[in-house]
Amino acid sequence: MDGHGNNEAYRAITVKRCSPTIGAEISNIDLTRPLADLELAELKRAFTENMVLFFRDQKISFEDHVRLAEYFGPVGSHVGKKTHSKPSEDSRVRRFHFDANSDGISGNAWHTDQSCAPIPPLGSILYMHTIPPDGGGDTMFVSMYAAYDALSARMKTYLEGLTALHDGVLIFGDGTPRAEHPVVIRHPESGRKGLFINGSAVRWINGVPKQEGIGLARFLIEHCRMPEFSYRFRWEPHSIAFWDNRCCHHYAIADYFPHTRSGYRVQIEGVSPPSL
């Protein structure tokens, strides 16, 4: 079976699943050129089925990076007032460079990119051209479908209709937006239900007494960290990870100091707020 739940074979690209729950490595594709119609259709299908796609040995330019993003939607912007990432020479692309002189590491916590925005990003595409010499700097990804499916039927019923406060000020400082989003969402392409909650931004669950809402948020955040729902990606030079912010969250492991980890990220605008 290719992907997660579809028996139809891929013809133009090669899709190798990384784990039972999340992730696939894509090969037989060249992201330095425009994609043919069948390649693009299969890439979109693989993205929907696997939540995060990985590519190896893709020495992409800014234009290549942006072209890949724009197959899926408009290139987005960063809503945070403070961030460790920096603009690059191309305003559409952000630089993610960390070394012995960096004052902090971006993404070193479980999070969903920009979930504090009124309309969070559809996805993010990270290209790493330089990695630490002995490994390190892996990124972990968690399936929020798997986290939802593992809940009891009673808990699923309880969570329906509840929302959570996503507070961007906690991460990016004053002037960053806050937003309320449903705790349980249905993915617009896959139709699957998943949790939309993460430990970096969510303060509490709304619609219940405050202490209950704080406790419930803590339980769900801890629940989503179970290793059974996750996959750990080991970077190589000129690798790409392309993840769906609507159904997974991730953690960039900061274990490589004082070595250098360097690359670029493009963000894809969301088209609607998370919803049922």
C-alpha positions as CSV (number, residue, x, y, z in Angstrom):
1,M,0.0,0.0,0.0
2,D,1.3,3.5,-0.8
3,G,0.7,6.4,1.6
4,H,-1.7,5.9,4.5
5,G,-4.9,4.3,3.5
6,N,-4.8,4.3,-0.4
7,N,-4.1,1.1,-2.4
8,E,-3.5,3.0,-5.7
9,A,0.1,2.8,-6.8
10,Y,2.1,5.9,-7.6
11,R,3.3,6.0,-11.2
12,A,5.4,9.2,-11.5
13,I,7.1,9.5,-8.1
14,T,8.3,7.0,-5.5
15,V,6.7,7.2,-2.0
16,K,8.3,5.3,0.8
17,R,6.5,5.4,4.2
18,C,8.6,6.3,7.2
19,S,6.4,4.9,10.0
20,P,3.0,3.4,10.5
21,T,1.5,6.8,11.5
22,I,3.3,9.7,9.8
23,G,5.8,10.6,7.1
24,A,7.0,9.5,3.7
25,E,10.2,9.9,1.8
26,I,9.7,11.0,-1.8
27,S,12.2,10.1,-4.6
28,N,12.3,10.0,-8.3
29,I,11.5,13.7,-8.4
30,D,13.6,16.8,-9.2
31,L,12.5,19.9,-7.4
32,T,14.9,22.2,-9.3
33,R,12.5,22.1,-12.3
34,P,8.8,22.6,-12.7
35,L,6.8,19.5,-12.1
36,A,4.7,17.7,-14.7
37,D,1.0,17.4,-14.1
38,L,1.1,13.8,-12.9
39,E,4.1,14.4,-10.7
40,L,2.2,17.3,-9.0
41,A,-1.0,15.4,-8.6
42,E,0.8,12.5,-7.0
43,L,2.8,14.8,-4.8
44,K,-0.4,16.5,-3.5
45,R,-1.9,13.1,-2.9
46,A,1.2,12.0,-1.0
47,F,1.1,15.1,1.1
48,T,-2.6,14.5,2.1
49,E,-2.0,10.9,2.9
50,N,1.3,11.2,4.8
51,M,1.2,14.7,6.5
52,V,4.9,15.3,6.1
53,L,7.1,14.6,3.1
54,F,10.9,14.3,3.0
55,F,13.2,14.8,0.1
56,R,16.9,14.0,-0.2
57,D,19.7,15.6,-2.3
58,Q,17.7,18.5,-3.6
59,K,19.9,21.5,-4.1
60,I,17.1,24.0,-4.5
61,S,17.3,27.8,-5.1
62,F,15.0,30.4,-3.6
63,E,12.9,30.2,-6.8
64,D,12.7,26.4,-6.6
65,H,11.7,26.7,-3.0
66,V,8.9,29.2,-3.7
67,R,7.7,27.3,-6.7
68,L,7.2,24.2,-4.7
69,A,5.2,26.2,-2.1
70,E,3.0,27.9,-4.6
71,Y,1.8,24.6,-6.0
72,F,-0.1,24.4,-2.7
73,G,-1.0,28.0,-2.0
74,P,0.3,31.6,-1.7
75,V,3.5,32.1,0.2
76,G,2.8,33.3,3.7
77,S,4.4,35.7,6.1
78,H,5.5,35.4,9.8
79,V,3.0,36.8,12.4
80,G,5.5,36.8,15.3
81,K,7.0,40.0,16.5
82,K,10.2,38.2,17.7
83,T,11.7,35.2,16.1
84,H,15.1,33.5,15.8
85,S,14.6,33.1,12.0
86,K,15.7,36.0,9.8
87,P,14.7,37.3,6.4
88,S,16.8,36.2,3.5
89,E,17.8,38.0,0.3
90,D,14.4,36.9,-1.0
91,S,11.5,38.4,1.1
92,R,9.4,35.3,0.6
93,V,12.0,33.0,2.2
94,R,13.2,33.0,5.8
95,R,16.7,32.0,6.9
96,F,17.1,29.4,9.7
97,H,20.8,29.6,10.7
98,F,22.1,28.5,14.1
99,D,25.7,28.2,15.3
100,A,27.9,28.8,18.3
101,N,27.1,32.5,18.2
102,S,23.3,32.2,18.0
103,D,21.3,33.6,21.0
104,G,18.6,30.9,20.7
105,I,17.3,28.0,18.7
106,S,14.0,28.2,16.7
107,G,11.5,25.4,17.1
108,N,13.0,23.7,20.2
109,A,9.6,22.8,21.6
110,W,6.5,20.9,20.4
111,H,4.6,23.4,18.2
112,T,2.5,24.0,15.2
113,D,3.8,26.9,13.1
114,Q,1.9,30.1,13.8
115,S,-1.1,28.5,15.3
116,C,-1.8,31.8,17.0
117,A,-2.8,33.4,13.7
118,P,-6.5,33.8,12.9
119,I,-5.8,31.6,9.8
120,P,-2.8,29.4,10.6
121,P,-0.4,28.4,7.8
122,L,-1.4,25.4,5.6
123,G,2.1,24.1,5.6
124,S,5.8,24.8,5.9
125,I,8.8,23.7,3.7
126,L,12.2,23.6,5.4
127,Y,15.3,23.2,3.3
128,M,18.6,22.4,5.2
129,H,21.8,22.8,3.2
130,T,24.2,22.5,6.2
131,I,23.9,20.1,9.1
132,P,26.1,19.3,12.1
133,P,29.0,17.0,11.3
134,D,28.0,14.2,13.6
135,G,24.3,14.3,13.1
136,G,22.0,16.2,15.6
137,G,19.4,18.7,14.8
138,D,16.8,16.0,14.0
139,T,13.2,17.1,13.7
140,M,10.4,15.0,15.3
141,F,6.9,15.0,13.8
142,V,3.6,13.9,15.5
143,S,0.4,12.8,13.8
144,M,-2.5,14.6,15.3
145,Y,-4.8,12.1,13.6
146,A,-3.2,9.3,15.6
147,A,-3.4,11.4,18.8
148,Y,-7.1,11.9,18.2
149,D,-7.8,8.3,17.3
150,A,-6.2,7.1,20.5
151,L,-8.6,9.0,22.7
152,S,-11.6,7.2,24.3
153,A,-15.0,7.7,22.7
154,R,-16.1,9.6,25.8
155,M,-13.2,12.0,25.5
156,K,-13.9,12.6,21.8
157,T,-17.5,13.4,22.6
158,Y,-16.4,15.8,25.4
159,L,-14.0,17.7,23.2
160,E,-16.5,18.3,20.3
161,G,-17.3,22.0,20.1
162,L,-14.6,23.1,22.5
163,T,-12.0,25.7,21.5
164,A,-8.5,26.5,22.8
165,L,-6.7,29.8,23.3
166,H,-3.5,29.9,21.2
167,D,-1.4,32.7,22.6
168,G,1.4,33.9,20.3
169,V,2.7,36.3,22.9
170,L,4.1,33.4,24.8
171,I,6.4,32.6,21.9
172,F,6.9,35.7,19.9
173,G,6.3,38.6,22.4
174,D,3.9,41.5,22.7
175,G,2.1,42.5,19.5
176,T,1.8,38.9,18.3
177,P,-1.8,37.8,17.8
178,R,-3.9,35.4,19.9
179,A,-6.6,33.2,18.4
180,E,-9.2,30.7,19.5
181,H,-9.4,27.5,17.4
182,P,-11.4,24.3,17.8
183,V,-9.7,21.5,19.7
184,V,-10.9,18.9,17.2
185,I,-10.8,19.8,13.5
186,R,-11.6,17.9,10.3
187,H,-8.9,18.2,7.6
188,P,-10.4,19.7,4.4
189,E,-8.7,17.3,2.1
190,S,-8.4,14.0,3.9
191,G,-11.7,14.4,5.8
192,R,-10.0,12.9,8.9
193,K,-10.4,14.3,12.4
194,G,-7.4,15.4,14.4
195,L,-6.5,17.4,17.5
196,F,-5.4,21.0,16.9
197,I,-3.5,21.8,20.1
198,N,0.2,22.3,21.0
199,G,2.3,22.9,24.0
200,S,4.0,26.1,22.8
201,A,0.9,28.3,22.2
202,V,-2.2,26.8,23.9
203,R,-3.0,28.3,27.3
204,W,-6.2,26.6,28.2
205,I,-9.4,25.1,26.8
206,N,-12.4,27.4,26.6
207,G,-16.0,26.7,27.5
208,V,-15.3,24.9,30.9
209,P,-14.2,26.3,34.3
210,K,-10.7,27.8,34.0
211,Q,-8.8,25.3,36.1
212,E,-10.5,22.4,34.3
213,G,-9.6,24.0,31.0
214,I,-5.9,24.4,32.0
215,G,-5.8,20.8,33.3
216,L,-7.5,19.5,30.1
217,A,-5.0,21.3,27.9
218,R,-2.1,19.9,29.9
219,F,-3.5,16.4,29.5
220,L,-4.0,16.7,25.7
221,I,-0.5,18.3,25.2
222,E,1.1,15.4,27.1
223,H,-1.0,12.9,25.3
224,C,0.2,14.2,21.9
225,R,3.8,13.6,22.8
226,M,3.4,9.8,22.9
227,P,6.2,8.2,20.8
228,E,3.7,5.9,19.1
229,F,2.3,8.9,17.2
230,S,5.7,10.2,16.0
231,Y,8.6,9.9,13.6
232,R,12.1,11.4,14.0
233,F,13.7,12.7,10.8
234,R,17.5,12.7,10.5
235,W,18.7,15.5,8.2
236,E,21.3,15.1,5.6
237,P,22.8,18.1,3.6
238,H,20.3,19.4,1.0
239,S,17.3,17.6,2.5
240,I,13.7,19.1,2.6
241,A,10.9,18.5,5.0
242,F,7.4,19.6,4.0
243,W,4.8,19.3,6.7
244,D,1.0,20.0,7.0
245,N,0.4,22.3,9.9
246,R,-3.2,21.3,10.0
247,C,-2.6,17.7,11.1
248,C,0.8,17.4,12.6
249,H,3.2,19.3,14.9
250,H,6.9,19.1,15.3
251,Y,10.0,19.6,17.5
252,A,13.5,20.7,16.2
253,I,16.0,19.1,18.6
254,A,18.7,21.5,19.8
255,D,21.4,19.0,20.5
256,Y,24.1,20.2,18.1
257,F,25.8,23.2,19.9
258,P,28.3,24.5,18.9
259,H,28.0,23.2,15.4
260,T,26.1,24.8,12.5
261,R,22.7,23.9,11.3
262,S,21.6,26.2,8.4
263,G,18.8,26.4,5.8
264,Y,15.7,28.2,4.7
265,R,11.9,28.0,5.2
266,V,8.9,29.0,3.2
267,Q,5.5,29.1,4.7
268,I,2.2,28.5,2.8
269,E,-0.8,30.6,3.7
270,G,-3.8,28.9,5.1
271,V,-7.1,29.3,3.2
272,S,-9.5,29.1,6.2
273,P,-9.4,28.9,9.9
274,P,-9.4,25.4,11.5
275,S,-12.9,24.1,11.8
276,L,-15.2,21.1,11.8
